[in-house]
Amino acid sequence: MNFTAPAFVLGLPLVVLLHRLLPPRTRWVLLLAASLGFYALGSPKALPLLACITLGTYAAALAIGRCKSRVGRKLWLCCAAILCLGCLGVFKYAGLFGTGPSLLLPAGISFYTFQTLGYVIDVYRGRLAPERHLGYYALFVSFFPQLVAGPIERSTDLLPQLRDPARRTDSGGWLYILRGFCKKLLLADTAAVFIDTVYAAPGTASGPAAILATVLFAGQIYWDFSGYSDIAVGAAALLGVRLSRNFDHPYQAVSLRDFWHRWHISLTRWFTDYLYIPLGGSRCALNTLTVFLLSGLWHGASLHFVVWGGVHGLLLLAEKRIFPTDSQGRAAPARRLLTLAAVCFAWVFFRAASVSDALTLFSRLPCGWDAASVRTAVLALGLQPGAQLALGALCLRLMPEKPLDVPTPRGVLAFCLLTLAVAAAWFAALHAGTANAFIYFQF
């Protein structure tokens, strides 16, 4: 379910209203029905797979809880891992080497397979008892705000909230939702037009156009993905559930280490806790490279994603040798700029259609640095898209990131202005049929 689709925009307020009217102990039924309903509207053929993974991991966790022998517990953990990773492998990587059929990627499979596998591992490690109520567990897996693109929630955080009948709804969730729609509609989708044009024909791009498109893509993927996360956090808050933070101003990072503590935080923590530390952590440099290569592969069954992950892994290892600690003093601005340049360099491999296209774009960087080419690149962005980007950025700057106890006049003005701008952009995209799915839906 795309959060910008009319069914979600109109359906969410109805779910929130019914949630408030129902007795607390029966609200899980509504949330489960809404979650499966929203998922079925967007990906009906994937429901059996979601049900299979839900039932399989539910049974494996119960078996681990009952099993007394260590060998038996490991066996059930392996069964759950084979189920989750096997389904992920078949649907996402079957055609990677040209040896399997090309299958339609089920929505959210990369996220809910990791979330369910993390739950079984937590039960195996004794961090929580297995959930015996199938309804609550199914809701944990399919909770609609974060089902398709995260955050990847920990069972120790989300399950207790879903079971708590006394949880309180937070009307401040509407602020998060508005900020999310602003990032998606006013910023990400606006920047996408120019970026797509440049990356579709890397061999004809000028140096200024390539740099502008890459910097804008750094913004686009952040606005798009953090916008989704904001809407997810806001929708969950309206239902009394607190989701984990997935972004923390990543482009203010002073190092790549710092960047990965701020970017896609839930995925970074998943790989750290369930792969990096069990491999031995920082005792071996190969562990860092392995995690980043797998992170790249997680994003897509294509070589350019693996190269993107490998570039980050190698740069991180080099950074650890050159800068053993993060700088927060006078060198911080320079370190931020250097980190941003490294991240943008890697984004080229992520955005390009192939490694060959990425290298072609790099080869065009020295070209077209005369005044006319620079002017052409800037004008190609367009006056209206440029104004829309400026308006969205200004409104986000003026608005508070979190709900305030006492709203300020500036915040109220920005909220009203942003509401009008987002509504206009949503209706315009709906009328033109140009609404774009969130980038991470493809992963």
C-alpha positions as CSV (number, residue, x, y, z in Angstrom):
1,M,0.0,0.0,0.0
2,N,1.4,3.3,-1.1
3,F,0.9,5.9,1.6
4,T,0.1,8.5,-1.1
5,A,-2.7,6.3,-2.5
6,P,-6.3,7.6,-2.0
7,A,-7.2,4.3,-0.2
8,F,-4.6,5.0,2.5
9,V,-5.2,8.8,2.7
10,L,-8.9,8.2,3.2
11,G,-8.7,4.9,5.0
12,L,-6.3,5.9,7.8
13,P,-8.6,8.5,9.5
14,L,-11.3,5.8,9.5
15,V,-9.1,3.2,11.1
16,V,-8.0,5.8,13.7
17,L,-11.6,6.7,14.5
18,L,-12.7,3.1,14.9
19,H,-9.6,2.4,17.0
20,R,-10.7,5.1,19.4
21,L,-14.3,3.8,19.6
22,L,-13.5,0.1,20.2
23,P,-12.8,-1.4,23.6
24,P,-9.0,-1.6,24.2
25,R,-8.9,-5.4,24.3
26,T,-10.4,-5.8,20.9
27,R,-8.5,-3.2,19.0
28,W,-5.9,-5.8,17.8
29,V,-8.7,-7.3,15.7
30,L,-9.2,-4.0,13.9
31,L,-5.5,-3.4,13.4
32,L,-4.9,-6.9,12.1
33,A,-7.8,-6.6,9.7
34,A,-6.7,-3.1,8.5
35,S,-3.1,-4.3,8.1
36,L,-4.1,-7.3,6.0
37,G,-6.6,-5.2,4.1
38,F,-4.1,-2.5,3.2
39,Y,-1.6,-5.1,2.2
40,A,-4.1,-7.0,0.0
41,L,-5.0,-3.8,-1.8
42,G,-1.4,-3.3,-2.8
43,S,-0.2,-6.9,-3.2
44,P,-3.0,-9.4,-3.0
45,K,-1.0,-12.3,-4.5
46,A,1.7,-12.0,-1.8
47,L,-0.8,-12.6,1.1
48,P,-0.2,-16.4,1.1
49,L,3.6,-15.9,1.4
50,L,3.1,-13.4,4.3
51,A,0.8,-16.0,6.0
52,C,3.3,-18.8,5.4
53,I,6.2,-16.9,7.0
54,T,4.0,-15.7,9.9
55,L,2.8,-19.3,10.7
56,G,6.2,-20.8,10.2
57,T,8.1,-18.5,12.5
58,Y,5.3,-18.5,15.0
59,A,5.5,-22.3,15.2
60,A,9.3,-22.3,15.3
61,A,9.4,-19.9,18.2
62,L,6.9,-22.0,20.2
63,A,9.0,-25.1,19.5
64,I,12.1,-23.3,20.7
65,G,10.3,-22.3,23.9
66,R,9.2,-25.9,24.6
67,C,12.5,-27.6,23.5
68,K,14.9,-28.5,26.4
69,S,17.9,-29.6,24.4
70,R,20.3,-27.1,22.8
71,V,20.5,-29.2,19.7
72,G,16.8,-29.1,19.2
73,R,16.6,-25.4,19.8
74,K,19.3,-24.8,17.1
75,L,17.4,-27.1,14.7
76,W,14.2,-25.1,15.0
77,L,16.2,-21.8,14.7
78,C,17.8,-23.2,11.5
79,C,14.3,-24.1,10.2
80,A,13.1,-20.6,10.7
81,A,16.2,-19.2,9.1
82,I,15.8,-21.5,6.1
83,L,12.1,-20.4,5.8
84,C,12.8,-16.7,6.0
85,L,16.0,-16.5,4.0
86,G,14.9,-19.2,1.6
87,C,11.7,-17.3,0.7
88,L,13.8,-14.1,0.4
89,G,16.3,-15.9,-1.8
90,V,13.8,-17.5,-4.1
91,F,11.7,-14.4,-4.8
92,K,14.5,-11.8,-4.8
93,Y,17.6,-13.6,-6.0
94,A,16.3,-16.5,-8.2
95,G,17.3,-14.7,-11.4
96,L,20.5,-13.1,-10.2
97,F,22.8,-15.5,-12.1
98,G,20.3,-16.2,-14.9
99,T,19.6,-19.7,-13.6
100,G,16.1,-19.1,-12.2
101,P,12.8,-17.6,-13.2
102,S,12.1,-13.9,-12.9
103,L,9.5,-13.7,-10.1
104,L,7.4,-10.7,-9.0
105,L,9.0,-9.4,-5.8
106,P,6.4,-9.5,-3.0
107,A,5.9,-6.1,-1.3
108,G,7.9,-5.7,1.9
109,I,9.5,-9.2,1.9
110,S,13.0,-7.8,2.7
111,F,11.6,-6.2,5.8
112,Y,9.2,-8.7,7.3
113,T,11.6,-11.6,6.7
114,F,14.2,-9.8,8.7
115,Q,11.7,-8.8,11.4
116,T,10.4,-12.3,11.9
117,L,13.8,-13.9,11.8
118,G,15.0,-11.4,14.4
119,Y,12.0,-12.4,16.6
120,V,12.9,-16.1,16.4
121,I,16.6,-15.3,17.2
122,D,15.5,-13.3,20.2
123,V,13.4,-16.2,21.5
124,Y,16.4,-18.5,20.9
125,R,18.7,-16.2,22.9
126,G,16.1,-16.0,25.7
127,R,15.4,-12.3,25.3
128,L,11.7,-12.9,25.4
129,A,9.2,-15.7,25.7
130,P,7.5,-16.9,22.5
131,E,4.3,-15.1,21.7
132,R,1.5,-17.7,22.2
133,H,-1.4,-15.5,20.9
134,L,-1.4,-16.0,17.1
135,G,-3.4,-12.8,16.5
136,Y,-0.9,-10.6,18.3
137,Y,2.0,-12.3,16.6
138,A,0.3,-11.9,13.2
139,L,-0.2,-8.2,14.0
140,F,3.4,-7.9,14.9
141,V,4.4,-9.2,11.5
142,S,1.9,-7.3,9.4
143,F,1.4,-4.0,11.3
144,F,0.6,-1.8,8.4
145,P,2.5,1.4,9.1
146,Q,5.8,-0.4,8.9
147,L,5.1,-3.6,7.0
148,V,6.3,-2.6,3.5
149,A,9.4,-0.5,4.2
150,G,10.2,-0.6,7.9
151,P,11.4,0.4,10.4
152,I,12.5,-3.2,11.1
153,E,11.1,-3.4,14.6
154,R,12.4,-5.5,17.4
155,S,10.0,-8.0,18.9
156,T,11.1,-6.8,22.4
157,D,9.9,-3.3,21.6
158,L,6.8,-3.8,19.4
159,L,5.1,-6.9,20.8
160,P,4.6,-5.6,24.3
161,Q,3.0,-2.4,22.9
162,L,0.6,-4.3,20.7
163,R,-0.5,-6.3,23.7
164,D,-0.8,-3.3,26.1
165,P,-4.5,-2.4,26.3
166,A,-3.6,0.8,28.1
167,R,-1.5,2.3,25.4
168,R,-2.3,5.9,24.6
169,T,-2.8,7.4,21.2
170,D,-0.7,10.5,20.3
171,S,-2.4,13.1,18.1
172,G,1.0,14.5,17.4
173,G,1.3,11.8,14.8
174,W,-0.4,14.1,12.3
175,L,2.7,16.3,12.4
176,Y,4.9,13.4,11.5
177,I,2.5,12.4,8.7
178,L,2.5,16.0,7.3
179,R,6.3,16.2,7.4
180,G,6.4,12.8,5.6
181,F,4.1,13.9,2.9
182,C,6.1,17.1,2.4
183,K,9.3,15.1,2.0
184,K,7.7,12.7,-0.5
185,L,5.5,15.0,-2.6
186,L,7.2,18.4,-2.5
187,L,10.8,17.2,-2.4
188,A,11.5,13.6,-3.4
189,D,9.1,13.4,-6.3
190,T,10.0,16.9,-7.6
191,A,13.7,16.1,-7.6
192,A,13.1,12.7,-9.3
193,V,12.2,14.2,-12.7
194,F,15.6,15.8,-13.2
195,I,17.5,12.9,-11.7
196,D,15.8,10.3,-13.9
197,T,16.6,12.4,-17.0
198,V,20.3,12.5,-16.2
199,Y,20.8,8.9,-15.1
200,A,18.8,7.6,-18.1
201,A,21.5,8.8,-20.4
202,P,24.8,9.0,-18.5
203,G,26.8,9.1,-21.6
204,T,25.4,12.6,-22.6
205,A,25.5,14.2,-19.2
206,S,27.7,17.2,-18.5
207,G,29.8,17.4,-15.4
208,P,27.6,20.0,-13.7
209,A,24.4,18.0,-14.6
210,A,26.0,14.8,-13.2
211,I,27.0,16.5,-9.9
212,L,23.6,18.3,-9.5
213,A,21.7,15.0,-10.2
214,T,23.8,13.1,-7.8
215,V,23.5,15.6,-5.0
216,L,19.7,15.8,-5.6
217,F,19.5,12.0,-5.5
218,A,21.2,12.1,-2.1
219,G,18.3,14.4,-1.1
220,Q,15.7,12.4,-3.0
221,I,16.5,9.0,-1.4
222,Y,16.6,10.6,2.1
223,W,13.4,12.6,1.6
224,D,11.6,9.6,0.1
225,F,12.7,7.0,2.7
226,S,12.7,9.2,5.8
227,G,9.3,10.6,4.5
228,Y,7.9,7.1,4.5
229,S,9.4,6.5,8.0
230,D,7.8,9.8,9.2
231,I,4.4,8.7,7.9
232,A,4.8,5.3,9.5
233,V,5.8,6.7,12.9
234,G,2.9,9.2,12.7
235,A,0.3,6.6,11.7
236,A,1.5,4.3,14.5
237,A,1.4,7.1,17.1
238,L,-2.2,7.8,16.2
239,L,-2.8,4.1,17.1
240,G,-0.9,4.3,20.4
241,V,2.3,2.5,19.1
242,R,5.7,4.0,19.2
243,L,8.0,2.9,16.3
244,S,11.7,3.3,16.4
245,R,13.5,6.2,14.8
246,N,15.0,5.3,11.4
247,F,16.8,8.5,10.5
248,D,18.7,11.1,12.5
249,H,20.0,13.8,10.2
250,P,22.4,11.5,8.4
251,Y,24.0,14.2,6.2
252,Q,25.2,16.0,9.3
253,A,27.4,13.0,10.1
254,V,31.1,13.7,10.7
255,S,32.2,10.3,9.5
256,L,30.9,7.2,7.7
257,R,30.7,5.5,11.1
258,D,28.5,8.3,12.3
259,F,26.5,8.2,9.0
260,W,25.6,4.6,9.5
261,H,24.4,5.3,13.0
262,R,22.0,7.9,11.5
263,W,20.9,6.2,8.2
264,H,18.4,3.4,8.1
265,I,19.1,2.9,11.8
266,S,16.8,-0.2,12.2
267,L,18.7,-2.1,9.4
268,T,22.1,-1.1,10.7
269,R,21.1,-2.4,14.2
270,W,19.8,-5.6,12.7
271,F,23.0,-6.4,10.8
272,T,25.1,-5.4,13.9
273,D,23.2,-7.5,16.4
274,Y,22.4,-10.6,14.3
275,L,25.4,-10.8,11.9
276,Y,28.3,-8.4,12.7
277,I,28.7,-9.2,16.4
278,P,28.1,-13.0,16.0
279,L,30.9,-13.0,13.3
280,G,33.3,-11.4,15.8
281,G,32.7,-7.7,15.4
282,S,35.7,-5.4,15.0
283,R,38.2,-8.2,15.6
284,C,38.4,-8.8,11.9
285,A,38.2,-6.2,9.1
286,L,36.6,-8.8,6.9
287,N,33.5,-8.8,9.1
288,T,32.9,-5.1,8.2
289,L,33.3,-5.7,4.5
290,T,31.1,-8.8,4.7
291,V,28.2,-6.9,6.4
292,F,28.3,-4.1,3.8
293,L,28.5,-6.4,0.8
294,L,25.4,-8.3,2.2
295,S,23.7,-5.0,2.9
296,G,24.2,-4.0,-0.7
297,L,22.9,-7.4,-1.8
298,W,19.9,-6.9,0.5
299,H,19.0,-3.8,-1.4
300,G,18.8,-5.6,-4.7
301,A,19.8,-8.6,-6.8
302,S,22.2,-6.6,-9.0
303,L,26.0,-6.0,-9.1
304,H,25.8,-2.3,-8.7
305,F,24.1,-2.6,-5.3
306,V,26.9,-5.0,-4.2
307,V,29.5,-2.5,-5.4
308,W,27.7,0.3,-3.5
309,G,27.9,-1.8,-0.3
310,G,31.5,-2.7,-1.0
311,V,32.5,0.9,-1.6
312,H,31.0,1.9,1.8
313,G,32.8,-1.1,3.5
314,L,36.2,-0.2,2.0
315,L,35.8,3.5,2.7
316,L,34.8,2.8,6.3
317,L,37.8,0.5,6.9
318,A,40.1,3.3,5.4
319,E,38.4,5.9,7.6
320,K,39.0,3.9,10.8
321,R,42.8,3.9,10.0
322,I,43.0,7.5,9.1
323,F,40.5,8.9,11.6
324,P,40.4,6.6,14.7
325,T,37.8,8.8,16.4
326,D,35.0,11.1,15.2
327,S,35.9,14.8,15.2
328,Q,33.5,17.1,17.0
329,G,35.8,20.2,17.2
330,R,37.0,22.7,14.7
331,A,37.5,20.0,12.1
332,A,33.8,18.9,12.2
333,P,32.6,21.1,9.2
334,A,35.4,19.8,7.0
335,R,34.7,16.2,8.2
336,R,31.0,16.6,7.4
337,L,31.8,17.8,3.9
338,L,34.2,15.0,3.3
339,T,31.7,12.5,4.6
340,L,28.9,13.9,2.4
341,A,31.2,13.7,-0.7
342,A,32.0,10.0,0.1
343,V,28.4,9.2,0.5
344,C,27.4,11.0,-2.7
345,F,30.2,9.1,-4.5
346,A,28.8,5.8,-3.4
347,W,25.2,6.9,-4.3
348,V,26.2,7.0,-8.0
349,F,26.6,3.2,-7.9
350,F,23.3,2.8,-6.0
351,R,21.3,5.0,-8.4
352,A,22.8,4.0,-11.8
353,A,21.2,1.1,-13.7
354,S,24.5,-0.8,-13.8
355,V,28.1,-0.5,-12.8
356,S,28.9,0.4,-16.4
357,D,26.5,3.3,-16.3
358,A,28.0,4.5,-13.0
359,L,31.5,4.5,-14.5
360,T,30.2,6.3,-17.6
361,L,28.8,9.0,-15.4
362,F,32.1,9.4,-13.6
363,S,33.8,9.7,-16.9
364,R,31.6,12.7,-17.8
365,L,32.5,14.7,-14.7
366,P,35.4,16.7,-16.4
367,C,33.1,17.6,-19.3
368,G,31.1,20.8,-19.8
369,W,32.4,23.2,-17.2
370,D,32.0,26.3,-19.3
371,A,29.4,28.9,-18.2
372,A,26.9,27.9,-20.8
373,S,26.9,24.2,-19.7
374,V,26.5,25.1,-16.0
375,R,23.6,27.4,-16.9
376,T,22.0,24.7,-19.0
377,A,22.3,22.2,-16.2
378,V,20.7,24.5,-13.7
379,L,17.9,25.6,-16.1
380,A,17.2,21.9,-16.9
381,L,16.0,21.5,-13.4
382,G,13.2,24.0,-14.1
383,L,11.9,27.1,-12.3
384,Q,8.8,25.5,-10.9
385,P,10.5,22.4,-9.5
386,G,13.2,24.6,-8.1
387,A,10.6,26.8,-6.4
388,Q,8.8,23.7,-5.1
389,L,12.0,22.3,-3.6
390,A,12.7,25.7,-1.9
391,L,9.2,25.8,-0.5
392,G,9.3,22.3,0.9
393,A,12.7,22.8,2.4
394,L,11.7,26.1,4.0
395,C,8.5,24.7,5.5
396,L,10.5,21.7,6.9
397,R,13.0,24.2,8.4
398,L,10.3,26.3,10.0
399,M,8.2,23.4,11.4
400,P,9.3,21.6,14.6
401,E,10.4,18.0,14.1
402,K,8.4,16.9,17.1
403,P,5.0,18.1,18.5
404,L,5.4,20.9,21.0
405,D,3.4,21.3,24.2
406,V,2.8,25.0,23.3
407,P,2.8,25.6,19.5
408,T,4.7,28.7,18.4
409,P,3.2,31.2,15.9
410,R,5.9,30.3,13.4
411,G,5.2,26.6,13.7
412,V,1.4,27.2,13.3
413,L,2.0,29.3,10.2
414,A,4.4,26.7,8.7
415,F,1.9,23.9,9.5
416,C,-0.9,25.7,7.7
417,L,1.3,26.6,4.7
418,L,2.7,23.1,4.4
419,T,-0.8,21.6,4.7
420,L,-2.0,23.7,1.7
421,A,1.1,22.9,-0.3
422,V,1.0,19.2,0.4
423,A,-2.7,19.0,-0.4
424,A,-2.2,20.9,-3.7
425,A,0.7,18.6,-4.7
426,W,-1.2,15.5,-3.8
427,F,-4.3,16.5,-5.8
428,A,-2.0,17.6,-8.7
429,A,-0.2,14.2,-8.8
430,L,-3.5,12.3,-8.4
431,H,-5.0,14.3,-11.4
432,A,-2.0,13.8,-13.6
433,G,-1.5,10.2,-12.6
434,T,2.2,10.9,-11.7
435,A,2.3,9.6,-8.1
436,N,5.5,7.7,-7.5
437,A,5.8,4.7,-5.2
438,F,8.3,5.0,-2.4
439,I,11.9,4.1,-3.5
440,Y,12.3,1.4,-0.8
441,F,9.2,-0.5,-2.0
442,Q,11.4,-2.1,-4.6
443,F,13.6,-3.6,-1.9
